[in-house]
Amino acid sequence: MSTRQDSTTAAPLGKTAPAMVLHPVTLRFAGNQRSLEPPFLTEYARRARPQVRLAALLATLFYGLFAVLDAIVAPDAAHRLWFVRFAVVCPIFLLVWLFTYSRHFLHYMQAGLAVGVLSGGGGIIYMTATGNSLMAGTYYAGLMLVLMMAYGFIWARFIWATVCGWLLLLTYGGAAAWSNALPTSILAGNLFFCTSANLIGMVVCYAFEFYTRRDYYMRHLLDIQHREVTAAKSELEQRVAERTRLLALANEDLRREIQVQQRLAWEKQVLEGQLRQAQKMEAIGTLAGGIAHDFNNMLAAIMGHTELALMAPDNPREVSFSMEQVLKASERARELVGQILSFSRQSEGQHRPLHIGPVVKEALRLLRATLPASIALEKDIAARESMVVADATQMHQIVINLCTNAAHAMASGGGRLQVTLSDVEIGPHLLTAKPEPSSLPPGKYVCLQVTDTGQGIEEHLMERIFDPYFTTKEKGVGTGLGLAVVRGIVEHHGGVIDVQSHVGRGTTVRVFLQRIEGADAGAPGPVAPLNHGHETILLVDDEEGLAALGAKLLTALGYRVAAFTSPETALTAFKADPDRFDLVITDMIMPGIDGEALARQILALRPGTPVILYSGYTDMVSTARLEALGIRAVLRKPITIHALSRAVRQVLSAAPAAPGRTD
């Protein structure tokens, strides 16, 4: 017979944890968990040892102190009772205390505790049986104290404590009846109280051992889980190492092949064709491929024109042309970083007039590298100059989500992904949007249409396609939020989304946004002249090259600059003469003291000090927090001299204000 205690802890690898199996009386681990008993008993004894030592000393102390009661209750028999206390029982307690320091204690702890309990209780029973009537009627309370100690304070196991308790009770009852020193009614009352105390102690001891075993069992399960997780981690690391090794070998083989192929001019064209085909086949399922591709092109332009400039130092015209190309490529890289950061940030969108054509083209350019070769991307951006009032990031999100859904619909067999952007004019009731009937007011609109040749959507599912978390894709492929997010964005922009689908033929999604007439928002304005000054600026950047570059740019604008690569050193210089500096410009991410902490300490030394913060990712800081701190402006790296001169002049000339973001 056994009892089971269900565990609420999940077993390793997501399986349900097996229930703890214990014998209902002895509380020993039973069934297939018998092997847990020896290590549990060893740990149980090890944890109990300090408390057993303390209990043995306290038992010796109190057992001896009660000798005073002997002298009061039975002065004639005091010496005989003291002999029992000090010559028999207390030495046994001390022997139990000494036994806790033995190497055999872990194996024989329960037997030692039983000897101590039986000797202590036996001494009390002897005193009640051989003493006067007053002792016989009152010393049973000492037996209850022994039972309390046995069940609740010395970590005696339930089965051992129970056996000792009942032996003492039976012995006490027999001895009291034999001595005939108490009336039957008083003896019955004493036995009732002692038996009640014994039963309560049994419950307490049972619960204590049960939950101690449960805690041990839970730790055992956690240990198993930890070992399996460690083993899985080790296996995963081995797999990653093996895949990395194979990839390195493949890359090395490819490098050698390219070097060989480049030796002959006629093989170059063949190699370029193979590489282009390989790029199509190696597209991954995220935008990282498109981003990396763009960055490589920009870096190639920067490196190539820089090398050309270094090769022709005596040709100012060639150097100037190369530097212009480097600057253009750098600006393109800076814009791409800004688009990535803007697309990833979780902030409220800003609606403003924009040309939607370039936004769609940019999204498709990044998306192209993520599509498998089996899907052909066809685009027709007819509305190149059309403008809408929208948030560019959210327009990006619409294109990416719709195209990703279309690609998933064609994942098994491939097909054509067609994206068109055109100008349309809508009359009353011309459009019926699905799944909810709607109409657009008459007017001029831009229509973004995404068409795939995938499997299509069944009619009974059309009413649920915009429900959050609803998806017909395989598990792990989609979250079911794509179309729900798109509809939310479209409706927030005052537009309408229309879905038409035919099973086996594909799906067409159209997004209508109101077109506006206005000035060319994308046309670059005239370059503003540089703003100069003569103030003293404290510049802090942990990158030595950037600190030197910033100092040169500011010096070229006429400012006096004290540049530091250590925020601690910069803070020391500011403390030495706080009134020396008219402005502080600091990087955000620095070791030791970051830019925000440095600004806080500087403003504590001299409140009102103008501070400009700049970082490669300005969205990581809270505008509200910076405003409360007193920072005047935030610049995004890389910084151009025009943006730097404009921001510095605005901060130095303006009154304290909330921090703005200057790109």
C-alpha positions in Angstrom: 0.0 0.0 0.0 1.3 3.4 -0.9 0.2 7.0 -1.0 0.9 9.4 -3.9 1.5 13.2 -3.7 1.1 14.8 -7.1 3.8 17.3 -8.0 2.8 20.6 -9.7 6.3 21.0 -11.1 6.8 20.3 -14.8 9.2 17.5 -15.4 12.2 17.9 -17.7 11.6 18.3 -21.4 8.0 19.4 -20.8 6.7 16.0 -19.4 4.4 15.7 -16.4 6.4 15.1 -13.2 5.8 11.7 -11.6 4.0 11.7 -8.3 5.9 11.2 -5.1 5.3 7.6 -3.9 5.6 7.1 -0.1 4.7 4.2 2.3 1.7 5.5 4.2 3.0 4.4 7.6 6.8 4.5 7.5 6.9 7.4 5.0 9.7 5.7 3.2 10.1 6.2 -0.6 8.3 3.3 -2.3 7.9 1.8 -5.7 10.4 2.9 -8.3 11.5 5.7 -6.0 13.1 3.4 -3.4 16.6 4.4 -4.5 15.9 7.9 -3.2 15.6 6.6 0.4 19.4 6.2 1.3 20.5 9.7 0.0 17.4 11.3 1.7 18.2 9.8 5.1 21.8 10.9 4.8 20.8 14.5 3.9 18.1 14.4 6.6 20.6 13.4 9.3 23.1 16.0 8.1 20.5 18.8 8.3 19.3 17.6 11.7 22.7 17.4 13.3 22.9 21.0 14.5 19.4 20.9 16.0 20.0 17.6 17.7 23.1 18.9 19.3 21.2 21.9 20.6 18.3 19.8 21.8 20.6 17.4 23.6 22.2 20.2 25.5 18.9 21.8 26.3 17.4 18.5 27.5 20.4 18.0 29.8 20.0 21.5 31.2 16.2 21.3 31.8 16.3 17.7 33.1 18.8 18.8 35.6 17.0 22.0 36.6 13.9 20.0 37.5 15.9 18.5 40.3 14.8 21.6 42.2 11.2 20.4 41.9 12.2 17.0 43.3 13.5 18.7 46.4 10.2 20.5 46.8 7.7 17.8 46.0 9.6 14.7 47.5 12.4 15.9 49.8 12.7 12.4 51.3 13.4 10.8 48.0 15.3 13.6 46.4 18.7 11.9 46.5 17.3 8.8 44.8 15.6 10.9 42.2 18.8 13.0 41.6 20.7 9.8 41.1 18.3 9.0 38.2 18.6 12.5 36.8 22.3 13.1 37.1 23.8 9.6 37.0 21.6 8.0 34.4 19.5 10.2 32.2 21.7 13.4 31.8 24.8 11.3 31.0 22.8 9.5 28.3 21.8 12.9 26.9 25.4 14.0 26.8 26.4 10.8 25.1 23.8 11.5 22.4 25.3 15.0 22.1 28.8 13.5 21.7 27.4 10.9 19.3 26.5 13.7 16.9 30.2 14.3 16.3 30.7 10.7 15.3 31.0 9.6 11.7 28.3 6.9 12.4 25.8 9.6 13.3 24.5 9.9 9.8 23.6 6.2 9.7 22.4 5.6 13.3 20.9 9.0 14.2 17.4 7.6 14.7 18.6 4.9 17.0 20.5 7.4 19.1 17.5 9.7 19.3 15.4 6.7 20.4 17.8 5.9 23.2 17.7 9.5 24.4 13.9 9.7 24.2 13.3 6.4 26.0 15.8 7.2 28.7 14.3 10.6 29.3 10.8 9.3 29.4 11.8 6.2 31.4 13.3 8.4 34.0 10.1 10.3 34.4 8.1 7.1 34.6 10.4 5.7 37.3 9.9 8.9 39.3 6.1 8.7 39.1 6.0 5.0 40.0 8.4 5.2 43.0 7.6 8.7 44.3 4.9 9.9 46.6 1.3 10.5 45.5 2.0 14.2 44.6 4.7 13.1 42.2 2.5 10.4 40.7 -0.2 13.0 40.1 2.0 15.8 38.6 5.1 14.3 37.0 3.2 13.0 34.0 3.6 16.6 32.6 7.3 15.8 32.3 6.4 12.9 30.2 4.4 15.2 27.9 7.5 17.5 27.6 9.6 14.4 26.5 6.9 13.6 23.9 6.9 17.2 22.6 10.7 17.1 22.3 10.6 13.7 20.5 7.9 14.7 18.0 8.8 18.3 17.3 12.3 19.3 18.0 14.9 16.6 17.3 14.0 15.6 13.7 13.1 12.1 14.8 11.4 10.2 12.0 7.7 9.6 12.3 8.0 5.8 12.7 10.7 6.0 15.3 9.1 8.8 17.3 5.7 7.0 17.2 7.2 3.7 18.5 9.0 5.5 21.3 5.9 7.6 22.2 3.6 4.6 22.5 6.2 2.5 24.4 6.5 5.3 26.9 2.7 5.7 27.2 2.2 2.0 27.7 5.0 1.8 30.2 3.6 4.8 32.1 0.2 3.3 32.3 1.5 0.0 33.5 3.8 1.5 36.1 1.1 3.8 37.4 -1.3 0.9 37.7 1.3 -1.2 39.4 2.2 1.5 42.0 -1.4 2.1 42.8 -0.5 5.6 44.0 -3.2 7.4 42.0 -7.0 7.1 42.0 -8.3 5.5 38.9 -10.0 8.8 37.8 -6.8 10.8 38.1 -4.8 8.1 36.3 -7.4 8.1 33.5 -7.2 11.8 33.2 -3.4 11.7 33.1 -3.4 9.0 30.4 -6.0 11.0 28.4 -3.8 14.1 28.3 -0.7 12.1 27.6 -2.4 10.2 24.8 -3.8 13.4 23.3 -0.3 15.0 23.4 1.1 11.8 21.8 -1.5 11.9 18.9 -1.0 15.6 18.3 2.7 15.0 18.2 2.3 12.2 15.7 0.3 14.5 13.4 3.0 17.2 13.6 5.9 14.7 13.1 4.1 13.0 10.2 3.5 16.4 8.5 7.0 17.5 9.1 8.6 14.4 7.6 6.1 14.3 4.8 6.8 17.8 3.6 10.6 17.4 4.2 10.5 14.4 1.9 8.3 16.4 -0.6 10.9 19.2 -0.6 13.7 16.7 -1.2 11.7 15.1 -4.0 11.1 18.5 -5.6 14.8 19.3 -5.4 15.5 15.9 -6.9 13.3 16.7 -9.9 14.9 20.1 -10.3 18.3 18.5 -10.3 17.2 16.0 -13.0 15.9 18.9 -15.0 19.1 20.9 -14.5 21.2 17.9 -15.7 19.0 17.4 -18.8 19.0 21.1 -19.6 22.8 21.1 -19.2 23.1 18.0 -21.5 20.8 19.6 -24.1 22.8 22.8 -23.9 26.0 20.9 -24.4 24.5 19.0 -27.3 23.3 22.2 -28.9 26.7 23.8 -28.5 28.3 20.8 -30.2 25.8 21.1 -33.1 26.5 24.8 -33.4 30.2 24.2 -33.3 29.9 21.5 -36.0 27.7 23.6 -38.2 30.1 26.5 -37.7 33.0 24.3 -38.7 31.2 23.1 -41.8 30.3 26.6 -42.7 33.9 27.7 -42.3 35.0 24.9 -44.5 32.4 25.8 -47.1 33.4 29.4 -47.0 37.1 28.5 -47.3 36.3 26.3 -50.3 34.3 29.1 -51.9 37.1 31.6 -51.3 39.6 29.4 -53.0 37.3 28.8 -55.8 36.7 32.5 -56.3 40.5 33.1 -56.3 41.0 30.5 -59.0 38.1 31.7 -61.1 39.4 35.3 -60.9 42.6 34.4 -62.7 41.0 34.3 -66.1 39.0 37.1 -67.5 36.6 34.9 -69.4 35.7 33.0 -66.2 34.8 36.2 -64.4 31.5 36.6 -66.1 30.6 33.0 -65.4 31.5 33.4 -61.8 29.4 36.6 -61.5 26.4 34.7 -62.9 26.9 31.9 -60.4 27.2 34.3 -57.6 24.0 36.1 -58.6 22.2 32.8 -58.8 23.6 31.8 -55.4 22.4 35.1 -53.9 18.9 34.3 -55.1 19.0 30.8 -53.6 20.5 31.8 -50.3 17.9 34.5 -49.4 16.8 34.1 -45.8 13.4 34.5 -44.3 14.0 37.9 -42.7 15.0 41.4 -43.9 18.5 40.8 -42.7 19.5 39.6 -46.1 18.4 42.8 -47.9 20.0 45.0 -45.2 23.3 43.2 -45.4 23.3 43.4 -49.2 22.7 47.2 -49.1 25.4 47.7 -46.5 27.9 45.7 -48.5 27.3 47.9 -51.6 27.7 51.1 -49.5 30.9 49.8 -47.9 32.2 48.9 -51.3 31.6 52.4 -52.6 33.2 54.0 -49.5 36.2 51.8 -49.6 36.7 52.0 -53.3 36.5 55.8 -53.6 38.7 56.2 -50.5 41.4 54.0 -52.1 41.1 56.1 -55.3 41.5 59.3 -53.4 44.6 57.9 -51.6 46.1 56.8 -54.9 45.7 60.3 -56.4 46.7 62.8 -53.7 48.0 65.3 -56.3 44.8 65.4 -58.3 42.4 67.6 -56.3 39.6 67.1 -58.8 39.8 63.3 -58.5 40.1 63.5 -54.7 37.1 65.9 -54.5 35.0 63.6 -56.7 35.9 60.5 -54.7 35.1 62.3 -51.4 31.7 63.3 -52.7 31.0 59.7 -53.6 32.1 58.6 -50.1 29.9 61.2 -48.5 26.9 60.1 -50.7 27.4 56.5 -49.8 27.7 57.4 -46.1 24.5 59.4 -46.2 22.8 56.4 -47.8 24.1 54.1 -45.0 22.9 56.6 -42.4 19.5 56.8 -44.0 19.3 53.0 -44.0 20.2 52.8 -40.3 17.6 55.4 -39.6 15.0 53.3 -41.5 15.9 50.2 -39.6 15.7 51.9 -36.2 12.5 53.7 -37.2 11.0 50.4 -38.3 12.0 48.6 -35.0 11.0 51.3 -32.5 7.7 50.9 -30.6 6.5 54.5 -30.5 3.5 56.4 -31.7 3.5 57.0 -35.5 3.9 60.5 -36.9 1.6 61.3 -39.8 3.0 63.8 -42.3 2.9 64.3 -46.0 5.2 61.9 -47.8 5.7 60.3 -51.2 4.5 56.7 -50.8 6.2 55.4 -53.9 9.8 55.5 -52.5 8.6 54.0 -49.3 7.0 51.0 -51.2 10.1 50.6 -53.4 12.4 50.6 -50.3 10.3 48.0 -48.6 10.3 45.8 -51.7 14.1 46.2 -52.1 14.7 44.9 -48.6 12.0 42.2 -49.1 13.4 40.9 -52.4 16.4 39.2 -50.7 14.1 37.3 -48.3 12.0 35.6 -51.0 12.8 32.1 -52.2 13.7 31.6 -55.8 10.4 29.9 -56.5 8.6 33.2 -56.0 8.9 35.8 -58.7 8.4 39.4 -57.5 6.7 41.7 -60.0 6.3 45.4 -59.2 4.7 48.3 -60.9 5.1 51.6 -59.0 3.1 53.9 -61.3 2.2 56.4 -58.6 5.8 57.6 -58.2 5.0 61.2 -57.2 1.7 60.6 -55.3 1.6 61.9 -51.7 -0.4 60.7 -48.7 -0.5 61.8 -45.1 0.9 58.8 -43.3 3.7 57.4 -41.1 6.5 56.0 -43.2 7.3 53.3 -40.7 3.7 52.0 -40.7 3.6 52.1 -44.5 6.7 49.9 -44.5 4.9 47.6 -42.1 1.9 47.3 -44.4 4.0 46.3 -47.4 6.1 43.9 -45.4 3.2 42.2 -43.8 1.1 41.8 -46.9 4.0 40.5 -49.0 5.1 38.1 -46.2 1.6 36.7 -46.1 1.5 36.3 -49.8 4.9 34.6 -49.8 3.7 32.2 -47.1 0.7 31.3 -49.3 3.0 30.3 -52.1 5.7 28.6 -49.9 4.9 25.1 -51.1 4.7 25.5 -54.8 6.0 29.0 -55.6 4.3 31.5 -57.8 4.2 35.2 -58.7 4.0 38.0 -56.2 2.7 41.2 -57.9 2.9 44.6 -56.1 1.4 47.6 -57.8 0.9 51.2 -56.7 -1.4 53.3 -58.7 -3.6 56.4 -58.6 -7.3 55.8 -58.6 -10.5 57.9 -58.3 -13.3 56.4 -56.3 -17.0 57.2 -56.9 -19.8 56.5 -54.5 -20.3 52.8 -53.7 -17.6 51.8 -56.1 -15.8 49.7 -53.5 -17.2 47.0 -51.3 -14.6 46.0 -48.7 -14.5 42.5 -47.3 -15.2 41.1 -44.8 -17.2 44.1 -43.6 -19.2 46.2 -46.2 -17.8 49.7 -46.4 -17.5 52.5 -48.9 -15.1 55.3 -49.6 -16.2 58.9 -50.1 -15.6 60.1 -53.7 -12.1 61.4 -54.2 -8.6 60.7 -55.3 -6.8 57.8 -53.7 -3.6 55.8 -53.9 -4.1 52.0 -54.3 -1.5 49.6 -53.1 -2.3 46.1 -54.5 -0.6 42.9 -53.5 -1.5 39.8 -55.5 -0.3 36.2 -55.1 -0.9 33.0 -57.0 -1.1 30.9 -53.8 -3.7 28.5 -52.5 -6.3 31.2 -51.7 -8.7 31.6 -48.8 -11.9 29.5 -48.3 -15.1 31.5 -48.3 -16.1 30.5 -44.7 -12.7 31.8 -43.4 -13.0 35.2 -45.0 -15.0 36.6 -42.1 -12.1 35.8 -39.7 -9.0 36.8 -41.6 -8.8 40.1 -39.7 -9.2 38.5 -36.3 -6.1 38.7 -34.1 -4.2 35.4 -33.7 -6.3 33.8 -36.5 -4.1 32.0 -39.0 -4.3 29.1 -41.4 -0.6 28.6 -41.5 1.3 25.8 -40.0 2.4 26.1 -36.3 5.4 28.2 -36.0 5.0 30.0 -39.3 2.8 32.9 -38.4 1.2 34.5 -35.3 -2.1 35.5 -36.9 -1.5 39.2 -36.2 -0.3 40.3 -39.7 -3.7 41.3 -41.3 -5.1 42.5 -38.0 -2.2 45.0 -37.7 -2.5 46.0 -41.3 -6.2 46.8 -41.0 -5.6 48.7 -37.8 -3.0 50.9 -39.5 -5.1 51.4 -42.6 -8.2 52.4 -40.6 -6.0 54.7 -38.5 -5.0 56.5 -41.7 -8.6 56.8 -42.8 -8.2 54.2 -45.5 -9.9 50.9 -46.4 -8.5 47.5 -47.0 -10.2 45.1 -49.5 -9.5 41.4 -49.8 -10.6 39.2 -52.7 -9.6 35.5 -52.8 -10.3 32.4 -54.9 -9.4 28.9 -53.7 -6.6 27.5 -55.9 -6.1 30.8 -57.8 -4.7 33.2 -55.2 -5.5 36.3 -53.2 -5.6 40.0 -53.9 -5.3 42.6 -51.2 -5.9 46.3 -52.0 -5.2 49.2 -49.6 -6.8 52.6 -50.4 -5.3 55.7 -48.9 -6.4 59.3 -49.7 -4.1 61.1 -52.0 -3.2 64.8 -51.3 -2.0 67.6 -53.5 0.8 69.7 -52.2 4.4 70.7 -52.4 7.1 68.1 -53.1 7.9 67.0 -49.5 10.7 64.9 -50.7 12.5 67.6 -52.6 15.7 68.6 -50.8 15.8 72.2 -49.8 18.8 74.5 -50.1 21.7 73.7 -47.9 21.7 76.0 -44.9 25.0 77.9 -44.1 27.1 76.6 -41.3 26.6 78.2 -37.9 29.8 79.4 -36.2 30.5 80.5 -32.7 33.3 81.1 -30.2 32.0 79.4 -27.0 33.8 76.7 -25.0 32.5 73.2 -25.4 33.2 70.1 -23.3 33.1 67.0 -25.6 33.0 63.4 -24.2 33.1 60.3 -26.4 34.8 57.0 -25.3 35.8 56.3 -29.0 39.1 58.2 -29.4 38.6 58.6 -33.2 35.1 60.0 -32.8 36.2 62.4 -30.0 39.0 63.7 -32.2 36.7 64.0 -35.2 34.1 65.9 -33.1 36.7 68.2 -31.7 38.0 69.0 -35.3 34.4 69.7 -36.5 33.7 72.0 -33.6 37.0 73.7 -33.9 36.4 74.3 -37.6 33.1 76.0 -36.6 35.1 78.4 -34.4 34.4 76.8 -31.0 37.0 76.1 -28.3 36.8 72.4 -27.5 38.0 70.3 -24.6 37.7 66.7 -25.7 37.8 63.7 -23.4 37.5 59.9 -24.0 36.9 59.2 -20.3 33.7 60.4 -18.7 35.4 60.3 -15.3 38.2 62.6 -16.5 35.7 64.9 -18.2 33.7 65.1 -15.0 36.9 66.0 -13.0 37.7 68.7 -15.5 34.2 70.1 -15.2 34.3 70.0 -11.4 37.6 72.0 -11.5 36.0 74.9 -13.3 32.3 74.5 -14.0 31.9 78.1 -15.3 34.5 77.5 -18.0 32.2 75.5 -20.3 29.2 77.0 -22.2 28.0 73.6 -23.5 28.5 69.9 -22.9 28.2 67.3 -25.7 28.4 63.7 -24.5 27.9 60.2 -26.1 25.1 58.1 -24.6 26.7 54.7 -24.4 30.1 54.8 -22.5 31.8 52.4 -20.1 31.6 53.3 -16.4 29.5 56.5 -16.5 27.0 56.6 -19.4 25.9 59.9 -21.0 22.7 60.3 -19.0 24.5 59.7 -15.7 27.3 62.2 -16.7 24.7 64.8 -17.6 22.9 64.3 -14.3 26.1 64.9 -12.3 27.1 67.9 -14.4 23.7 69.5 -14.0 23.9 68.8 -10.2 27.2 70.7 -10.2 25.9 73.6 -12.3 22.1 73.6 -12.9 21.1 74.9 -16.3 24.2 73.8 -18.1 23.3 73.2 -21.8 23.8 69.5 -22.6 23.5 67.7 -25.9 23.3 63.9 -26.0 24.2 61.9 -29.1 24.0 58.2 -29.8 23.8 55.7 -32.5 20.2 54.8 -31.4 18.3 57.8 -30.1 15.1 55.8 -29.6 16.6 54.0 -26.6 16.2 57.1 -24.4 13.0 58.5 -23.1 12.3 62.1 -24.2 10.2 62.6 -21.0 13.1 61.5 -18.8 15.6 63.7 -20.7 13.2 66.6 -20.5 13.0 66.2 -16.7 16.8 65.8 -16.5 17.4 69.1 -18.4 19.0 67.8 -21.6 18.4 70.3 -24.5 18.8 68.1 -27.6 19.5 64.6 -28.9 21.6 63.9 -32.0 21.8 60.7 -33.9 25.1 59.3 -35.1 26.7 59.6 -37.5 26.7 63.4 -37.1 27.2 65.7 -40.1 28.8 69.1 -39.6 25.6 70.8 -40.7 23.5 69.0 -38.1 26.1 69.6 -35.5 26.5 73.3 -36.2 22.7 73.8 -36.3 22.1 71.9 -33.0 24.9 73.6 -31.1 23.8 77.1 -32.2 20.2 76.4 -31.4 21.0 75.1 -27.9 23.4 77.9 -27.1 21.0 80.6 -28.4 17.7 79.2 -27.0 16.3 79.3 -23.5 15.9 76.0 -21.6 13.5 73.7 -23.3 12.5 70.1 -23.8 15.1 67.9 -25.6 14.5 67.7 -29.3 15.8 65.1 -31.7 18.0 66.3 -34.5 19.2 64.1 -37.3 
